[in-house]
Amino acid sequence: MNRIAIIGAGVTGLSAARALVAAGFDVTLFDKGRRAGGRMASRDGAAGSFDHGVQYLRATAADAAALGVGPLLPWPAIAPKDGAGGWIANPTFNHLAQHWAQGLALHCSHTVTAITRGPRPSGWQLRFAEHDTVFDCDTLLITIPTPQAIPLLTAAGIDCGPLAAVRYAPNWTLMWTPAAALPDGFTHHGGSGDDPLAWIAREDAKPGRSGPPRLTVQASAAWSAAQLELGADAAAEQLIALTAERLGTATASVAASAHRWRYAFAATTIGVPVVTLADGLLYASDACLGSRVTLAVEAGRQAAVQISEGDRRTGTLVQRTLS
Ligand SMILES: Cc1cc2nc3c(=O)[nH]c(=O)nc-3n(C[C@H](O)[C@H](O)[C@H](O)COP(=O)(O)OP(=O)(O)OC[C@H]3O[C@@H](n4cnc5c(N)ncnc54)[C@H](O)[C@@H]3O)c2cc1C
């Protein structure tokens, strides 16, 4: 049976794995994180949860239903565009990732440090930072940001092709529980242009959420790039000052922390959903079609279709047809 390994259990990896498993393939996912989701991430604090990665999905009701699933709620604060409204996951975006990961063979805390040609005909072998073991597969799908994929590929002597041209914008994200009250009725704010604050969202005002008033704040790409090497405490302090000034509130905090996403958004994209790098070696991620959950889902699905079709050509396994 064609044994497939996927590096990365973010949206792209999960989407590909779900489609491949539904088609009857033997799929194993590896992720360096403690749980699945990647940039679709949430953090629980004493004061409640923060979605410190993905904020909302823009989708029609039909597309949201097709995404699978369970824990999506409409977020009326987001104005619909072309029939597509805003959707948030309930109770957090990480729960959506866990929902998608259910039933998959997923190994977290497995950082892939090397890929080499494996003993299987045209297969691949993975090595891990945390475990003195190897994993052999027939087909390998890489779904991690290109700057993290390129060293693995280069060390294996594989031409990175269009991956080398992808550029990412970083993002500093503040998770803040202010001590002072927030303006009545405030739900979110989207900045533009030179605004150092690209996004402010009140977590406790999202559908299905509760708890003390608390904010997730994203700095702009320009501010984040300029402050990229700042310590997390210093970044939090500066973002609190900017946010308090914007909302006309005090800077005193019950709790605050900041997270740096070094590869937050693909600023340039490859333009095709999947890249074939070598025999049995594919790449797909949000760098392919764009940094949106829905586009990462699509890249993952297309990778699954390509793997399935390649498998059909070599005739090793044909089970159910991928939709
Ligand atoms: C702050 C922020 C806000 C966002 N807001 C939105 C939004 O509101 N709406 C929207 O649609 N999109 C949003 N996005 C974009 C969205 O999060 C991404 O497009 C999408 O989650 C990318 O999924 P992915 O699977 O391609 O990559 P990732 O989520 O990066 O997944 C890659 C996975 O690979 C793992 N990994 C990396 N290297 C290794 C290795 N060597 N070995 C093993 N595992 C490894 C990582 O741990 C990670 O889990 C946002 C992104 C950020 C950062």
The ligand as an SDF file (V2000), in Angstrom:
LIG
                    3D

 53 58  0  0  0  0  0  0  0  0999 V2000
   -1.5550   36.2360   12.9450 C   0  0  0  0  0  0  0  0  0  0  0  0
   -2.2470   35.5500   11.7880 C   0  0  0  0  0  0  0  0  0  0  0  0
   -3.5590   35.8360   11.4870 C   0  0  0  0  0  0  0  0  0  0  0  0
   -4.2100   35.2050   10.4390 C   0  0  0  0  0  0  0  0  0  0  0  0
   -5.5280   35.4930   10.2030 N   0  0  0  0  0  0  0  0  0  0  0  0
   -6.1860   34.8240    9.2430 C   0  0  0  0  0  0  0  0  0  0  0  0
   -7.5900   35.0300    9.0870 C   0  0  0  0  0  0  0  0  0  0  0  0
   -8.2290   35.7910    9.8230 O   0  0  0  0  0  0  0  0  0  0  0  0
   -8.2330   34.3230    8.1100 N   0  0  0  0  0  0  0  0  0  0  0  0
   -7.5640   33.4370    7.2940 C   0  0  0  0  0  0  0  0  0  0  0  0
   -8.2030   32.8210    6.4420 O   0  0  0  0  0  0  0  0  0  0  0  0
   -6.2240   33.2240    7.4340 N   0  0  0  0  0  0  0  0  0  0  0  0
   -5.5250   33.8960    8.3920 C   0  0  0  0  0  0  0  0  0  0  0  0
   -4.1830   33.6800    8.5530 N   0  0  0  0  0  0  0  0  0  0  0  0
   -3.4770   32.8040    7.6000 C   0  0  0  0  0  0  0  0  0  0  0  0
   -3.6560   31.3200    7.9500 C   0  0  0  0  0  0  0  0  0  0  0  0
   -3.3460   31.1190    9.2950 O   0  0  0  0  0  0  0  0  0  0  0  0
   -2.7140   30.4730    7.0990 C   0  0  0  0  0  0  0  0  0  0  0  0
   -2.9020   30.7880    5.7280 O   0  0  0  0  0  0  0  0  0  0  0  0
   -2.9160   28.9790    7.2740 C   0  0  0  0  0  0  0  0  0  0  0  0
   -3.2000   28.6480    8.6160 O   0  0  0  0  0  0  0  0  0  0  0  0
   -1.6520   28.2750    6.7840 C   0  0  0  0  0  0  0  0  0  0  0  0
   -1.7470   26.8730    6.9900 O   0  0  0  0  0  0  0  0  0  0  0  0
   -0.5510   25.9200    6.5230 P   0  0  0  0  0  0  0  0  0  0  0  0
   -0.9470   24.5530    6.9210 O   0  0  0  0  0  0  0  0  0  0  0  0
   -0.2370   26.1590    5.0780 O   0  0  0  0  0  0  0  0  0  0  0  0
    0.7440   26.3880    7.3370 O   0  0  0  0  0  0  0  0  0  0  0  0
    1.0190   26.3620    8.9130 P   0  0  0  0  0  0  0  0  0  0  0  0
   -0.1770   26.7470    9.6630 O   0  0  0  0  0  0  0  0  0  0  0  0
    2.2530   27.1940    9.1010 O   0  0  0  0  0  0  0  0  0  0  0  0
    1.3350   24.8370    9.2290 O   0  0  0  0  0  0  0  0  0  0  0  0
    2.6250   24.2870    9.0740 C   0  0  0  0  0  0  0  0  0  0  0  0
    2.8680   23.3010   10.2120 C   0  0  0  0  0  0  0  0  0  0  0  0
    4.1620   22.7270    9.9950 O   0  0  0  0  0  0  0  0  0  0  0  0
    4.7920   22.5470   11.2440 C   0  0  0  0  0  0  0  0  0  0  0  0
    6.2280   22.4670   10.9760 N   0  0  0  0  0  0  0  0  0  0  0  0
    7.0660   23.4400   10.5340 C   0  0  0  0  0  0  0  0  0  0  0  0
    8.3070   22.9630   10.3630 N   0  0  0  0  0  0  0  0  0  0  0  0
    8.2620   21.6490   10.7100 C   0  0  0  0  0  0  0  0  0  0  0  0
    9.2090   20.5920   10.7360 C   0  0  0  0  0  0  0  0  0  0  0  0
   10.5140   20.7730   10.3640 N   0  0  0  0  0  0  0  0  0  0  0  0
    8.8330   19.3620   11.1630 N   0  0  0  0  0  0  0  0  0  0  0  0
    7.5480   19.1390   11.5310 C   0  0  0  0  0  0  0  0  0  0  0  0
    6.5900   20.1040   11.5140 N   0  0  0  0  0  0  0  0  0  0  0  0
    6.9420   21.3270   11.1020 C   0  0  0  0  0  0  0  0  0  0  0  0
    4.3480   23.7350   12.0740 C   0  0  0  0  0  0  0  0  0  0  0  0
    4.4200   23.4260   13.4730 O   0  0  0  0  0  0  0  0  0  0  0  0
    2.9100   23.9410   11.6040 C   0  0  0  0  0  0  0  0  0  0  0  0
    1.9730   23.2780   12.4460 O   0  0  0  0  0  0  0  0  0  0  0  0
   -3.5080   34.2680    9.6250 C   0  0  0  0  0  0  0  0  0  0  0  0
   -2.1720   33.9680    9.9280 C   0  0  0  0  0  0  0  0  0  0  0  0
   -1.5560   34.5940   11.0050 C   0  0  0  0  0  0  0  0  0  0  0  0
   -0.1260   34.2280   11.3420 C   0  0  0  0  0  0  0  0  0  0  0  0
  1  2  1  0
  2  3  1  0
  2 52  2  0
  3  4  2  0
  4  5  1  0
  4 50  1  0
  5  6  2  0
  6  7  1  0
  6 13  1  0
  7  8  2  0
  7  9  1  0
  9 10  1  0
 10 11  2  0
 10 12  1  0
 12 13  2  0
 13 14  1  0
 14 15  1  0
 14 50  1  0
 15 16  1  0
 16 17  1  0
 16 18  1  0
 18 19  1  0
 18 20  1  0
 20 21  1  0
 20 22  1  0
 22 23  1  0
 23 24  1  0
 24 25  2  0
 24 26  1  0
 24 27  1  0
 27 28  1  0
 28 29  2  0
 28 30  1  0
 28 31  1  0
 31 32  1  0
 32 33  1  0
 33 34  1  0
 33 48  1  0
 34 35  1  0
 35 36  1  0
 35 46  1  0
 36 37  1  0
 36 45  1  0
 37 38  2  0
 38 39  1  0
 39 40  1  0
 39 45  2  0
 40 41  1  0
 40 42  2  0
 42 43  1  0
 43 44  2  0
 44 45  1  0
 46 47  1  0
 46 48  1  0
 48 49  1  0
 50 51  2  0
 51 52  1  0
 52 53  1  0
M  END
$$$$
